[in-house]
Amino acid sequence: MSKNQILLSHILKDTLHLNFCITATKNITRAELLLDALTLSEQLPPNKQYAINLCQDRYLFIVAYLAVFIRQQISLLPQNTAEKTLTNLQEQYTDSYTISDKNNAADFYIHPELLSKKSKQPFPLVDIDSSVSISFTSGSTGEPKAISKTWREFQISAQLALAQFNLQNERCTLVSTAPMQHMFGLETSFFWVLFSKLCLHNSRPFYPEDIRTTLNSIQNDKILISTPRHLNTCCQNNTPWPPIKFILSSTAPMKKELALKLETTFKSPVFEIFGSTETLSFASRQITQSEQWTPYQEIKLSLNQEQLIIQGGHLPNPLTLDDIFSLNQTGQFTLLGRSSEIIKIAGKRASLSELNTHLNQIEGIEDGLFFPCDNERLSAVIVSKNSKKSVLQALKKRIDVVFLPRRLYAVKALPRNSMGKIIKTDLEQLIKTT
């Protein structure tokens, strides 16, 4: 056996008896998870290289993900399930098939009967340095990029993250609103749980009352995993929430005002993790205590003209991030903005995120953002009952006049995806029809 070949059952030998997942009808141990994955792997289409995992059920997604890995295939995790997205993916990866827990929705349909007759075969060796899955960036700044990751990268990153939050030996249950196909959901709902004593709740609650009901159904300590936009809806009324260990947020930096509101509402600390599809998570913070991010142990950071270089830990090679940062002597960093978001007009400089903050602080603005125009000026789109004139007058008091939007579009809603992000092509289409 070479160093990069392992038995997954051997890695988990000390935790195989522990619960991995709670469903509406039963508890599932890690040993049962591995057996289900082995059973499914023997039934997957042969002679294929890629499997597009469309499963919505968290547990079945994980079973399929593991089964594909055991079968020495690679999981493709699309950023959404739009017909155009899937068509493009299948055209790009011709040696692929789709796998889903919805009947008539894929080439391979997972149903309970497939897992009923358990495999009698020994667990095969797997190569932890081969690609286990390919994820895709959101496309918020252009075309989505394909990012391949190995099992070793996921495992080391998970172990560093668990150490950061002292969760290695905690028996908490995770409740998440993040889809499994998103890197945030994949890391926290699968790899964090697999390499600890944590347990995953199989539900994917969406509305605040569903989240509250799910949390109330769990007897032991629990952690709520979600996004700033989703969490904001959870503190819109005064209905009490059950006690939780903490809230974990990602996908966008949280405003301090929201974090303070959440900590008051839930009576629990709010933590964030920093990362990307390219890097996985590598830092955390509690913004009510400090706006600076603290990297995981073994992660080394340096600056090259305000761009952050990350290396060590789970990363096989150094990566330069497309953001602008400041880095202090203790290794903590502050995000100043994305390099692609820095706007220079008439010799003056501002970031789109900073301008968006000013825009959304105007009373009566439900949602809004700035975006560059072809004429090297800015435009903005808003969801608001305010008149355009009043919005411009309010902006004049907050930002330099050179950054005022030359065109201001009023719409009913911004085209945000399930993680609260706006895809560039969706925004362009909205503007064309407004």
N, C-alpha and C positions, 0 to 999 in steps of 0.2 A: 504494500500500500504506500503510495507516494504521499508527501506532506499535504498536497492539495486535495487528496481524496479522503472523504470521511463518511461515517455512518451517522445520519442525523439522529437516529435513536441513541447513539453513543454520546453525542453532545448533550442530549437532554436526559441522560440516565438518572440524574438526581431529582428531576422534576417531572418525570413521566406520569407519576400518580396524581399530580396536581391538576386542578381544573384549568383548562385553557379558555373555554368559552361557555357562556350562559345563554341558552335560548329560551323561548317561551315554554318549551316542554321538557327540557333536560339540561344537565350539565355535562360537558364534554372534556375529558382529560387530554393531556398532551399525547399520551399513548394512543388514545382513540383517534385523535387528529392524524397522527402519522399513519395509522392503519387505514383510515379512510382515504388518505392521499395515495398510499401504495395501491389500494384496491382500484381507485379511479385511474391511476397511471396505466394500468394494464388494459384499460378499455379505450384509451385515447387513440385517435387516428394515427396509424403508423406512417413512417416515411415523410413526416412533416417537420419543418424546422421551427415554425413559430405558431403560437396560439394567442389569439386576440381575446383577452379575458374580459367579458362583459357582465359577469355575475354581479348582481346587486345584493344578494344575501351575503353578509360579511363572512360567515363561516364557509359557505360554498365557494366564495371567491378564494379564500385561503386554501381550502382543499384543492381547488383547481390549480392554483399557483404552485403549490407543492408538487402536485401530480405531474404538471408540465415539467418541472425541474427534475423530478425523478426520471421522467421519460427522456431526459437529455434534450428537451426542447426549450425554447425561450418564450417567455410571456411578453406580449405586447400590451401596454396599458394606455389606451387612447385617452386624451384629455376630455373628451365628451363622446356621446353616442349618436351624434348627428349623422344622418345618412351620408352627407358629403365627407365627413371626417373618416368614417369607416370605409367608404369607397376608395378614398385616397390611400388609406393605410393598406388595403388589400391590393391595390395596384402597385404600391411600393414594395410590399412584402408578398410576392406572388406565392411563395411556398408557405402559406399560412392557412389557418382555419379559425373560425370563431367558436367560442365556447360560452354558454350562457345557462342560467337557471330559469330562463323563460322559454316555454315551449314555442316552437316555430320562429324563434328569434335568432337562431345561430345554426352553424353546421353541426355542432355537438351540444346536445341538451343534457344537462345534469339533472337527474331526478332521484328521489330517495332510493328507488329500487336498485340503482346502480351501485349503491354503497352497502346494500343489505347482505350480500354474499361476500364475506371478507376474504381477502387474499391469504393464501397459505405460503406464499413465496417469502424467502428471506429478504431483508431490506438491502437494496443495492448500494454500492458506493456512489457518491456524487462528487463532482469536481467543484469545489467552492471558489475556484479562481476563474471559472468560465462564466459567461454572461448568464444571469438568472432571469433578468427582465430588462425591457427597454421602455422607459417612460418618455413623455414628450412635454416640452415646455409649453406654457399656456398659449403662446402666440400673442400675448398682450402688446408686444413691441414689434411684431412681424410674424414671419413664418415660424411655426413650431419646430424645435430642434429635437432630434432623437438622442437620448442619453442612456447609454448602457451601463448597468451596474452588476457587480458580482456578489455572490453570497457573502464572501469574506468582508467586503465593504459594508454591507448591511449589518452584519453581525458585530463588527468592531464599533461602528457608529452607534448601534443600539446599546452596546455595553458602556460606551462613553456617556451617552445620554442618561442612562439609568443611574450611573455613578453621579452625574451632575445633580440629579434630583433625589439621590439617596433612595432609589426605588428597587435596588437589586433584590432585597429580601422582603419587600412589602407585599401584602396580599390584598391589594386594592383591586377594584373592578373599574375598568375604563368604559365610559359612555361617550361615544363620538358621533359627531354630525358630519365628519369629513368622509367623502367617498373613498373606497379602497383603491381606486385607480389613480388617485392623486398621491404624490409622494408623501405629503403630510399624513394622510390616512394610512398608507402602506407602512411607513416607519412605525407610527405609534400603535396602530391597531394590530399589527402582525409581529414585526421583529422585536419591538419593545416587550410585548407580551411573551413571545416565544423564549427569549433569553432572560427571563426573570421569573418571579412567582406571581406576577400580575395575572388578571383574568379579564377577558373581553366580553362585554355584553353585545349580543348579536344584533340588536336593533340599530336602526339608523333614524332616530327621532328627528323631526324637522321643526315642527311648531313648538313654541315655548311650553305649552301644556303637555305635549308629548314627551318633551325632555324632562319636565317635572315628574310626570307619571313614571317614567323609566327610572329616574333617580330614586324615587320613593319605593320602588319595587326591590331595591338592592339593600340587603341587610348590613353588609360590611362596608368598610371605607370605600369611597368612590372618587374618581377624578373625571371631570367634564372636559372633553377635548372639542374645540370648535374654532371658529374664526371671529374676528372683531365684528364683522357685519352681522353675523348670526347671533353673537352674544349680546349685541346691542338691543335686539328685539326681546331678549330675556329679562331685561330690567325696565320694561315700559309700564309695568303695573306694580302694585304693592303686595301681590300674593306671595306669601312666604315660600322659601325654597328649603329643601331638606339639607342637613349638614353634609358638606363634602370636604375632601382633603385639600384640593386646590383646583383651579381652572387652568388649562393649558391652551394657549392660543398661538396661531401662526397664519401664514399666507400674506399678511400685511402688518406693518408695525402698528401697534395699538396706541391710540391717544391716551395721555395720562388721565384726562377727564373721564373717559369711559372706564379705564381700569379702576379708578377711585369709586365710581358708581357701582361697578360690578363687585368690588370687595365689600362695599357697604351692603349691597343687596344680598349677596351670597354668604357674607360673613366668612369669607375664605380668601386666601391670597390668589393673585392672578399672575401667572408666569407666561412668558413667551419664549418660543424657540426661533432661532434665526438659521436660515438655510435656503437651499434652492434645489431644483431638480438635479443640477450638476453636482452640487457639493454634499447633498443630504444635510441634515441639521448639524450645526457645529458650535452653537453658542446659545446662551439664554440670558434673560433678565427679568426682574420684577420692576416695572417702570414706576410704580408708586414709591420705590426706594431709590432707584437710580435709572437714568436714561441710557447708561452705558451697558453694552453687552459683554458678558464674560464667556470666553471660549471654553469648550470642554477641555479636560486634561489631555495632554499629548498633542493638542492642536496648536500649531505655531503660526503666528500672523506677522506680516511685515507690509510696509507701504512702498509703492512705487508711483510717485507723482499722484498721491491721493487715492490710488487704486489699491485694493486690498489683495494681498497674495496669501493664500491659505495652503498649508501643507502639514504633513504629519497625521497622526491618528489613523483614520480609516482610508485616507486618500493615498493612492499609489503614486501620484505625481502632483506637484504644486499646481494650483489653479488661481488665475487672476479673475477677480469678480468685476462685473460691469457696473460697479457702484463707486461712489466717492465717500471716503471714510476719514475719520481722524482716529489715531491710535495713541493711547497714553503709554507711560513707561511701565505700567503693570500688565500690559497686554490686553486691556479692555479697549473696546472700540465704540465709536458713535457713527451711525449712518447719516451722512449729509445729503444723500440723494443719488439717484441713478445717473451715470454719466450721460445716458441718452436723454435724460430729462432736464439737463442743464440748458437753459435758454439764454442766448445773448442777443440783445436788441439795443441798438444805439449806444453800444459800448457798456451797457449795463447787463448784469447777470442775475438770474433767478432760477429756481428749480420748479418744475411743474408740480411736484408734491407740495411745496411750500405755497404756491399759488392756489392749489386745490384746497388746502387747509383754510386759507383766507376766504375762499368762495363758500365753503360749506359751513363756516362760522356765522354767515349772514343769517339773521332770523328769517324764517320762512323758506329757506332752501332745504329741500328734502334730500337732494343728491345733486352732484354736479362735478364737472371737471373741465380743465383747460386742455387744448390740444393744438399742435402747430398747424399752420396753414401753408399753402404753397407760396404765399407772398412774404414769407419770413416773418409774419406776424402771428398772433394767437387768436384762436376762437375758443368759445366755451359752450357747453351744453348743460342745461339745468332742468331739474324737476322741481317746479315751484309754482305757487299761485301769485307770486310777486310779479309785478310788471318788469319788463326788461330794463326800462329806464331806472327804476328804483334799485335794481341789482347793480347796474353800472355806477350809480351814485354811491352805493355802499362800498363798492370795490375801490372807487377813487380815494376813499378814506383809509384804505388798508394797504394798497399796493401802488407802485410807481406807475404813472400814467402810460409809460411805454409798453407795459404788459397788459393793459386793458384789452379785452377781446374786441376785435374788429367786427366779428359776427357773434351773436348770442342766440343759440337755438333753445327753444323751450319744448320739452318732450314729456310724455306721460311717465316714462321709466327708462333708465339706462339699461343697456343689454348686458347685465352682469351674469356670469356663469354661476354654477353651484358653489364656487369658492369665493364669490364676490368680485372676481376679476372681470375686466372688460377686454374682450378680444378686439384687436385693431380693425380687422375686417368687418366685424359686427358693428363697430362704431361708425366706420365709413359708410356702411349700408344704411344705417339709421339717419345719418346726415343727408344722404342723397334723397331720402324719402321725406325729409322734414321741410 
